[in-house]
Amino acid sequence: MPFLRNIRGIASTLFAPRPPRTERTAPLTRAQILARLDDLPISEWRYDWDPDSLHLGPMAQDWWAAFGYGRRDTTIMPVDAQGVLIAAVQELSRRVRELEAQQAPAAGTLGEPRDTGPDSATGNGPAGPLRDGASVPAPQKPRTP
C-alpha cells in the first residue's frame, strides 16, 4: 500500500531520533560553502516507494557530511538547500565582480560605463558587509532607452 508506506516515511522523518553531532565553532564562509558544494557528488536516484520518478541531486548522507545542516543524515531540508545555494551564488557573484574589476583596466573604455550602484565606493550593500569580507550588492534598476 503506497499510502501506508508514505505515512511511515513521513512519521520516521518527523520522529526519528537525532544522531549525535558536534557543533561548529564558527559559521562556514560563502567560499567554504561553494567549495563544499563543488565537491558534493550528484546522483540520479529513485525513492523505494516511487520507482517511476527519477530524481537528480545529492544523497542526504553526502549532504550531511559536507554541511551538517538539518536534523539528520537521511533528509535534506529545503531551507538548508536554499541557504547553501544562495550563499554559493553570492560567492560566485563576488568572484565575477572581482574578475570584471581585474579585466576593466585591460579592456580600456569600450562602450558605456557600467553602473555599479550607489554602494560601489564602499563595497557595502544595503545589508552591510558579510562575515567573509564580501557584501550584498545594491539592487540594480533597469536602464531605460
Secondary structure, DSSP 8 states (H G I E B T S, - for coil): -HHHHHHHHHHHHHHS--------SS---HHHHHHHHHH---EEEEETTEEEEEEEE--HHHHHHHH--SSSTT---HHHHHHHHHHHHHHHHHHHHHHHHHHHHHH-S-SS-----TTTTTT--TT-B-TTS-B----------
